[in-house]
Amino acid sequence: MHKHLLALAALSLALPSAANAQRYDARYGLEPGAHDEIAWDFLEGITTEIGPRLAGTPDEARARAWAMDWLRARGFDNVVNEPFPIQTWVRGEERARITAPFPQDMVLTALGFSGATPAEGLSAEIVHFPSVAELRAAPDGSLTGKIVYIGHAMRATQDGSHYGYFGSPRRQGPGVAAQKGAAGIIVRSIGTSNDRIAHTGATSWPEGVTPIPAAALSSPDADQLERILERADEPVTVDLLLTPQFLGETMSGNVTAEIVGSDPSLPPVLLACHLDSWDNAPGALDDGAGCAIAATAALRVAEQGQPLRTIRVLFAGAEETGLWGSSAYSAAHADEEMGVGLESDFGAGIIWRLETNFSRSNPGLFQRLANAVAGYGVLPAPQIRATGGADLNIMRDQGGPIVDLQQDGTGYFDIHHTPNDTLDKVDPEELAQNVAVWTAVAGVLANEAGDIAGPGIIAGE
């Protein structure tokens, strides 16, 4: 209970009164109105000059070129692009209208890798399933010619833990519906806001299954549809138009850059994020802020003198549409040992908890990390085993050390994968706290001469 009270106290950064300003100083070790100019320069630049950067498109390529120029201008060494092929999808028109019994338009958006309707659209009856489990229980062939609707609703949590479970309608639901013979599927947006804006995101299709039209409804429209389904005494029918295209193979790439350490024999510290975004927003929180945090932390460590270990920044490509960059980087660097990995890909909310996968095998180092971030309001969690973000496949594949700096994500899924993921949603003070915490942690790790994992066995923690 005490832990949760501390976490809730960490939600207030800078309020106007003097008392609140003092609490801010005491808990976060930052001046009220703190602002990191380097991080903001990156974030404002990429969202303004590039904007949306969908994986595999010319916009993502422009983002890589922009990021490489920025890194070189800031003094990074060994700035490179590592290209890799991906299967690329782009959206087209998208609209829907309930045609009976209560005609009205609905707000929706296509899911990544959705199939297309016929050019004239698709008209069909809606069949409601409260969850993916109930959809799986439907008899094969029972949904032929119909549009499935799944109304599984996500809830907000500080650590974002509901996303894995409540995301199943988006990730697995379309494939299950297709296997059951459905002509299309609509899911409640995997998000936590009540704005009349739909949340996109990737879906996947089982081997041999032809993609069907798949879209997400805004939460208010999902509520409306459920009310209509409940009171209708006749079938509820919908006209659906989605015209996405599969472009086949195009190129993406991973951008890496380094602050070179004084001892090249030591495995590097890997600071990761992803550079791509969905096409419906400039991706300020997801994940422009993460790349700003990682790159700026590396520079801030270098300002304190050359670190012992090399710090490598990884701006992964094509994360949103299938973790392509993370997999490609791990494959390309399979023979290169990494010292430790961290990732920022959960917006820019304040960091409130420190986790590692070596708290037992190297308790001394864990305590030094905890001491380094205590002044920023970050709580150590030695009992929680870090697993790393989506772009740290290489650390999981190598069984290497991982640090998770957990951000407050209470409001993150209000914005996630929507047109609202814009620069104004990033609080400069919270971004500055992230940079400060990352700098403290990266500084300790980059100057650690010994084995970061320690003598224990990480996999057994």
C-alpha positions as CSV (number, residue, x, y, z in Angstrom):
1,M,0.0,0.0,0.0
2,H,2.8,2.4,0.9
3,K,4.5,1.8,-2.5
4,H,1.3,2.8,-4.3
5,L,0.9,5.9,-2.2
6,L,4.5,6.9,-3.2
7,A,3.8,6.2,-6.8
8,L,0.6,8.3,-6.7
9,A,2.6,11.1,-5.1
10,A,5.0,11.0,-8.0
11,L,2.3,12.0,-10.5
12,S,2.5,15.8,-9.7
13,L,5.5,17.4,-11.2
14,A,5.4,21.2,-10.9
15,L,2.4,23.1,-9.5
16,P,2.2,26.8,-9.1
17,S,2.3,27.2,-5.3
18,A,5.6,27.5,-3.4
19,A,4.7,24.4,-1.3
20,N,4.2,22.3,-4.3
21,A,7.4,23.7,-5.8
22,Q,9.3,22.6,-2.7
23,R,7.8,19.1,-2.9
24,Y,8.8,19.0,-6.6
25,D,12.4,19.9,-5.7
26,A,12.6,17.4,-2.8
27,R,11.2,14.5,-4.8
28,Y,12.7,15.1,-8.3
29,G,15.9,16.9,-7.7
30,L,15.0,19.3,-10.5
31,E,14.1,23.0,-10.5
32,P,10.5,23.9,-11.1
33,G,10.0,24.4,-14.8
34,A,12.9,22.1,-15.7
35,H,13.6,21.9,-19.4
36,D,16.1,19.8,-21.4
37,E,16.9,21.8,-24.5
38,I,18.7,18.9,-26.3
39,A,15.9,16.5,-25.8
40,W,13.3,19.0,-26.8
41,D,15.3,20.0,-29.9
42,F,15.2,16.4,-31.1
43,L,11.5,15.9,-30.3
44,E,10.3,19.2,-31.7
45,G,12.5,18.7,-34.8
46,I,11.4,15.2,-35.8
47,T,7.7,15.9,-35.2
48,T,7.8,19.2,-37.0
49,E,10.2,18.5,-39.9
50,I,9.2,14.8,-40.5
51,G,5.8,14.2,-38.8
52,P,4.3,10.8,-39.3
53,R,6.8,8.1,-40.3
54,L,5.1,4.8,-41.2
55,A,7.4,1.9,-41.5
56,G,8.7,1.1,-44.9
57,T,7.6,4.4,-46.5
58,P,9.5,7.4,-47.8
59,D,8.5,9.2,-44.6
60,E,10.4,6.7,-42.5
61,A,13.4,7.0,-44.8
62,R,13.3,10.8,-44.3
63,A,13.2,10.3,-40.6
64,R,16.4,8.1,-40.7
65,A,18.2,10.7,-42.7
66,W,17.1,13.5,-40.4
67,A,18.1,11.5,-37.3
68,M,21.5,10.7,-38.6
69,D,22.2,14.4,-39.4
70,W,21.0,15.3,-35.9
71,L,23.3,12.7,-34.3
72,R,26.3,13.8,-36.3
73,A,25.7,17.5,-35.5
74,R,25.6,16.6,-31.8
75,G,28.9,14.9,-31.9
76,F,28.0,11.2,-32.0
77,D,30.5,8.9,-33.6
78,N,29.9,5.9,-35.9
79,V,26.5,7.0,-37.1
80,V,25.2,4.4,-39.5
81,N,22.0,3.1,-41.1
82,E,21.6,-0.7,-41.2
83,P,18.9,-1.4,-43.8
84,F,16.6,-4.4,-43.8
85,P,13.5,-5.4,-45.8
86,I,10.0,-5.5,-44.5
87,Q,6.5,-6.2,-45.8
88,T,4.8,-2.8,-46.0
89,W,1.1,-1.8,-45.6
90,V,-0.5,1.6,-46.1
91,R,-4.0,2.7,-45.3
92,G,-6.6,4.1,-47.7
93,E,-10.1,5.4,-47.2
94,E,-12.0,4.3,-44.1
95,R,-15.6,4.9,-43.1
96,A,-18.5,3.0,-41.7
97,R,-22.2,3.6,-41.2
98,I,-24.9,1.7,-39.4
99,T,-27.6,1.2,-41.9
100,A,-30.3,-0.5,-39.7
101,P,-32.1,-0.3,-37.5
102,F,-30.8,3.2,-36.4
103,P,-28.8,4.7,-39.3
104,Q,-25.8,6.7,-38.3
105,D,-22.1,7.1,-39.1
106,M,-19.3,5.6,-36.9
107,V,-15.8,6.8,-36.3
108,L,-13.2,4.0,-36.9
109,T,-9.7,3.4,-38.4
110,A,-8.1,0.5,-40.1
111,L,-5.8,-1.8,-38.2
112,G,-2.4,-2.3,-39.6
113,F,-2.3,-5.1,-42.1
114,S,-6.1,-5.0,-42.4
115,G,-7.5,-6.5,-45.6
116,A,-9.6,-4.3,-48.0
117,T,-13.3,-4.3,-48.6
118,P,-14.5,-4.4,-52.2
119,A,-14.2,-1.0,-53.9
120,E,-17.9,-0.4,-53.4
121,G,-17.6,-1.4,-49.7
122,L,-19.0,-4.2,-47.6
123,S,-22.6,-4.4,-46.3
124,A,-23.2,-7.1,-43.6
125,E,-24.8,-7.9,-40.3
126,I,-22.9,-7.3,-37.1
127,V,-22.4,-10.2,-34.7
128,H,-21.3,-9.2,-31.1
129,F,-18.7,-11.1,-29.1
130,P,-17.7,-9.8,-25.7
131,S,-14.2,-11.3,-25.9
132,V,-11.8,-13.2,-28.1
133,A,-12.4,-16.3,-26.1
134,E,-16.1,-16.3,-27.0
135,L,-15.2,-15.7,-30.6
136,R,-12.9,-18.7,-30.6
137,A,-15.8,-20.8,-29.3
138,A,-18.1,-19.9,-32.2
139,P,-18.6,-22.9,-34.6
140,D,-16.5,-22.8,-37.8
141,G,-18.4,-21.3,-40.7
142,S,-21.0,-19.8,-38.5
143,L,-19.9,-16.2,-39.3
144,T,-19.8,-16.5,-43.0
145,G,-20.7,-13.2,-44.6
146,K,-21.0,-11.3,-41.3
147,I,-18.9,-8.7,-39.5
148,V,-17.7,-9.5,-36.1
149,Y,-17.6,-6.9,-33.3
150,I,-15.5,-7.5,-30.2
151,G,-16.2,-5.1,-27.3
152,H,-13.4,-6.0,-24.9
153,A,-12.6,-2.7,-23.0
154,M,-9.1,-1.8,-21.7
155,R,-8.6,0.0,-18.4
156,A,-5.9,2.5,-17.4
157,T,-3.0,1.4,-15.2
158,Q,0.1,3.2,-14.1
159,D,2.4,0.5,-15.6
160,G,0.3,-0.2,-18.7
161,S,-0.1,-3.8,-17.7
162,H,-3.6,-4.1,-19.1
163,Y,-2.3,-3.6,-22.7
164,G,-1.1,-7.1,-23.1
165,Y,-4.4,-8.8,-22.1
166,F,-6.9,-6.3,-23.4
167,G,-5.0,-6.0,-26.7
168,S,-5.9,-9.5,-27.8
169,P,-9.0,-8.4,-29.8
170,R,-6.8,-6.3,-32.0
171,R,-3.9,-8.6,-32.3
172,Q,-5.5,-12.1,-32.5
173,G,-9.2,-11.2,-33.0
174,P,-9.1,-10.6,-36.8
175,G,-7.2,-13.8,-37.5
176,V,-9.8,-15.8,-35.5
177,A,-12.7,-14.1,-37.2
178,A,-11.2,-14.8,-40.6
179,Q,-10.8,-18.5,-39.7
180,K,-14.5,-18.6,-38.6
181,G,-15.5,-17.3,-42.1
182,A,-16.3,-13.7,-41.1
183,A,-16.3,-11.1,-43.9
184,G,-14.8,-8.4,-41.6
185,I,-14.2,-7.4,-38.0
186,I,-14.5,-4.3,-35.9
187,V,-13.0,-4.1,-32.4
188,R,-13.3,-1.5,-29.7
189,S,-10.2,0.6,-29.7
190,I,-7.4,-0.7,-27.5
191,G,-7.1,2.5,-25.6
192,T,-8.4,4.3,-22.4
193,S,-9.8,7.6,-23.5
194,N,-13.4,8.5,-24.3
195,D,-12.5,10.8,-27.1
196,R,-14.3,10.1,-30.4
197,I,-11.0,9.1,-32.0
198,A,-10.0,5.6,-32.9
199,H,-6.8,3.9,-32.0
200,T,-4.9,2.0,-34.7
201,G,-2.3,-0.7,-34.2
202,A,-1.0,-3.8,-36.0
203,T,-2.9,-7.1,-36.3
204,S,-1.6,-10.4,-37.4
205,W,-2.9,-13.3,-39.5
206,P,-2.3,-17.0,-39.0
207,E,-0.3,-18.8,-41.7
208,G,-2.5,-19.4,-44.8
209,V,-5.3,-17.0,-43.6
210,T,-6.3,-14.3,-46.1
211,P,-6.6,-10.9,-44.3
212,I,-10.2,-9.6,-44.0
213,P,-11.2,-5.9,-43.4
214,A,-10.3,-5.1,-39.8
215,A,-10.9,-1.8,-38.0
216,A,-11.0,-0.2,-34.5
217,L,-14.0,1.9,-33.3
218,S,-13.6,4.9,-31.1
219,S,-14.8,4.1,-27.6
220,P,-17.9,6.3,-27.7
221,D,-18.9,4.6,-31.0
222,A,-18.3,1.2,-29.4
223,D,-20.6,2.2,-26.6
224,Q,-23.2,3.4,-29.1
225,L,-23.0,0.2,-31.1
226,E,-23.4,-1.9,-28.0
227,R,-26.5,0.1,-27.0
228,I,-27.9,-0.4,-30.5
229,L,-27.2,-4.1,-30.4
230,E,-28.9,-4.4,-27.0
231,R,-32.2,-2.7,-28.0
232,A,-32.5,-3.7,-31.7
233,D,-35.2,-6.2,-32.4
234,E,-33.8,-6.9,-35.9
235,P,-30.3,-7.5,-37.2
236,V,-27.9,-4.6,-37.0
237,T,-26.3,-4.0,-40.3
238,V,-23.3,-1.9,-41.3
239,D,-21.7,-0.5,-44.5
240,L,-17.9,-0.7,-44.2
241,L,-15.3,0.7,-46.6
242,L,-11.6,0.1,-46.0
243,T,-9.1,0.4,-48.9
244,P,-5.6,-0.3,-47.5
245,Q,-2.9,-1.7,-49.7
246,F,-0.1,-4.2,-49.3
247,L,2.9,-2.8,-51.1
248,G,5.1,-5.9,-50.8
249,E,8.7,-5.6,-49.8
250,T,10.3,-2.2,-49.1
251,M,13.2,-1.1,-47.0
252,S,13.4,0.1,-43.5
253,G,16.5,0.5,-41.3
254,N,18.0,0.8,-37.9
255,V,20.0,3.9,-37.1
256,T,22.8,3.5,-34.5
257,A,25.4,6.0,-33.1
258,E,28.0,5.9,-30.4
259,I,29.7,7.8,-27.6
260,V,32.9,5.9,-27.8
261,G,34.2,4.6,-24.5
262,S,37.8,4.5,-23.3
263,D,37.9,0.7,-23.0
264,P,36.8,-0.9,-26.3
265,S,37.1,-4.4,-24.8
266,L,34.0,-3.8,-22.6
267,P,30.6,-4.6,-24.2
268,P,28.6,-1.5,-24.9
269,V,25.6,0.0,-23.1
270,L,22.7,-0.1,-25.5
271,L,20.1,2.7,-25.2
272,A,17.1,1.9,-27.5
273,C,13.9,3.4,-28.8
274,H,12.1,3.2,-32.2
275,L,12.1,5.9,-34.8
276,D,8.9,4.9,-36.8
277,S,5.4,5.9,-35.9
278,W,1.9,5.2,-37.2
279,D,0.7,7.3,-40.1
280,N,-2.0,9.1,-38.3
281,A,0.2,11.3,-36.0
282,P,3.7,12.6,-35.7
283,G,4.4,10.1,-32.9
284,A,5.6,12.5,-30.2
285,L,4.9,10.1,-27.3
286,D,5.3,6.9,-29.4
287,D,8.2,7.1,-29.8
288,G,9.8,10.4,-30.6
289,A,10.1,11.1,-26.9
290,G,11.9,7.8,-26.3
291,C,14.5,8.6,-28.9
292,A,15.0,12.1,-27.5
293,I,15.5,10.6,-24.0
294,A,18.0,7.9,-25.1
295,A,20.1,10.1,-27.3
296,T,20.2,13.0,-24.8
297,A,21.1,10.8,-21.9
298,A,24.1,9.5,-23.9
299,L,25.2,13.1,-24.5
300,R,24.7,14.1,-20.9
301,V,26.9,11.2,-19.8
302,A,29.6,12.3,-22.3
303,E,29.5,15.8,-20.8
304,Q,30.8,14.4,-17.6
305,G,33.9,12.9,-19.3
306,Q,34.6,10.0,-21.6
307,P,32.8,6.9,-20.2
308,L,34.6,3.6,-19.7
309,R,32.2,1.7,-21.9
310,T,30.9,2.8,-25.3
311,I,27.3,4.0,-25.2
312,R,25.4,3.0,-28.3
313,V,22.0,4.5,-29.2
314,L,19.7,2.3,-31.3
315,F,16.8,4.1,-33.2
316,A,15.0,0.9,-34.3
317,G,13.0,1.0,-37.5
318,A,9.6,-0.6,-38.3
319,E,8.6,-1.4,-34.7
320,E,5.0,-0.5,-35.0
321,T,4.2,-3.0,-37.8
322,G,6.0,-6.0,-36.3
323,L,9.2,-5.4,-34.4
324,W,11.1,-5.8,-37.7
325,G,14.0,-3.6,-36.6
326,S,14.5,-5.3,-33.3
327,S,14.7,-8.7,-34.9
328,A,17.0,-7.4,-37.7
329,Y,19.4,-5.8,-35.2
330,S,19.6,-8.9,-33.0
331,A,20.3,-11.1,-36.1
332,A,22.9,-8.6,-37.4
333,H,24.7,-8.4,-34.1
334,A,24.3,-11.9,-32.8
335,D,28.1,-12.3,-32.4
336,E,28.6,-9.0,-30.6
337,E,28.1,-9.1,-26.9
338,M,26.0,-6.3,-25.4
339,G,26.8,-5.1,-21.9
340,V,23.3,-4.0,-20.9
341,G,20.2,-2.8,-22.6
342,L,17.6,-0.1,-21.8
343,E,14.6,1.1,-23.8
344,S,12.3,4.1,-23.7
345,D,9.0,3.4,-25.5
346,F,6.2,4.4,-23.1
347,G,5.8,8.1,-23.7
348,A,7.4,10.7,-21.4
349,G,5.5,10.3,-18.1
350,I,7.7,10.5,-15.0
351,I,9.9,7.5,-14.2
352,W,8.8,6.1,-10.9
353,R,10.3,2.6,-10.6
354,L,13.7,0.9,-11.3
355,E,13.8,-2.7,-12.3
356,T,16.7,-5.0,-13.5
357,N,17.2,-8.6,-14.2
358,F,20.4,-8.7,-12.1
359,S,19.3,-7.4,-8.7
360,R,20.1,-10.8,-7.2
361,S,23.2,-11.7,-9.3
362,N,24.8,-8.2,-8.8
363,P,23.1,-6.6,-5.8
364,G,25.9,-4.1,-5.3
365,L,25.4,-2.6,-8.8
366,F,21.7,-2.6,-8.3
367,Q,22.1,-0.6,-5.1
368,R,24.3,1.9,-6.9
369,L,21.7,2.4,-9.5
370,A,19.0,2.8,-6.9
371,N,21.1,5.4,-5.1
372,A,21.7,7.2,-8.4
373,V,18.0,7.7,-9.0
374,A,16.6,8.1,-5.5
375,G,16.7,11.9,-5.7
376,Y,14.4,11.8,-8.7
377,G,11.6,10.0,-7.0
378,V,12.4,6.6,-8.5
379,L,11.6,3.5,-6.3
380,P,13.8,0.4,-6.6
381,A,12.0,-2.8,-7.2
382,P,14.5,-5.6,-6.7
383,Q,11.7,-8.2,-6.6
384,I,10.6,-7.4,-10.2
385,R,12.5,-8.9,-13.0
386,A,13.1,-6.6,-16.0
387,T,12.2,-8.0,-19.4
388,G,13.0,-5.1,-21.6
389,G,11.1,-3.2,-24.3
390,A,10.1,-4.3,-27.8
391,D,13.4,-3.2,-29.4
392,L,15.7,-5.1,-27.0
393,N,15.4,-8.5,-28.7
394,I,19.2,-8.7,-28.8
395,M,19.3,-8.6,-25.0
396,R,16.7,-11.3,-24.6
397,D,18.3,-13.4,-27.3
398,Q,21.7,-13.1,-25.6
399,G,20.3,-13.6,-22.1
400,G,22.0,-10.3,-21.2
401,P,21.5,-7.7,-18.5
402,I,18.4,-5.4,-18.8
403,V,17.2,-2.3,-17.0
404,D,13.6,-1.1,-17.1
405,L,12.9,2.5,-16.0
406,Q,9.2,2.4,-15.6
407,Q,7.3,5.5,-16.6
408,D,3.9,6.6,-15.4
409,G,1.6,5.4,-18.1
410,T,-1.8,6.3,-16.5
411,G,-2.7,8.5,-19.4
412,Y,-0.5,7.0,-22.1
413,F,-3.2,4.9,-23.7
414,D,-5.5,7.9,-24.0
415,I,-3.1,9.0,-26.8
416,H,-1.5,5.8,-28.0
417,H,-1.9,5.2,-31.8
418,T,-4.3,8.1,-32.3
419,P,-4.1,11.4,-34.2
420,N,-3.7,13.0,-30.8
421,D,-0.1,11.8,-30.4
422,T,1.3,15.3,-31.0
423,L,4.0,17.5,-29.5
424,D,1.7,19.4,-27.1
425,K,1.0,16.2,-25.2
426,V,4.6,16.0,-24.0
427,D,5.3,17.8,-20.7
428,P,8.8,19.4,-20.9
429,E,9.3,18.9,-17.1
430,E,8.4,15.3,-17.3
431,L,10.7,14.8,-20.3
432,A,13.5,16.5,-18.3
433,Q,13.0,14.1,-15.4
434,N,13.3,11.2,-17.8
435,V,16.5,12.5,-19.2
436,A,17.9,13.1,-15.7
437,V,17.1,9.5,-14.6
438,W,18.4,8.0,-17.8
439,T,21.6,10.0,-17.5
440,A,22.1,8.8,-13.9
441,V,21.6,5.2,-14.8
442,A,23.5,5.2,-18.1
443,G,26.4,7.0,-16.3
444,V,26.7,4.3,-13.6
445,L,26.4,1.5,-16.2
446,A,28.9,3.0,-18.7
447,N,31.5,3.3,-16.0
448,E,31.1,-0.2,-14.6
449,A,34.3,-2.1,-15.2
450,G,33.0,-5.5,-14.0
451,D,30.5,-7.9,-15.4
452,I,27.1,-6.1,-15.2
453,A,25.2,-9.4,-14.9
454,G,27.3,-10.4,-11.9
455,P,28.2,-14.0,-11.0
456,G,24.6,-15.2,-10.7
457,I,22.5,-16.7,-13.5
458,I,20.1,-14.1,-14.8
459,A,17.6,-16.6,-16.4
460,G,17.1,-18.2,-12.9
461,E,16.0,-15.0,-11.2
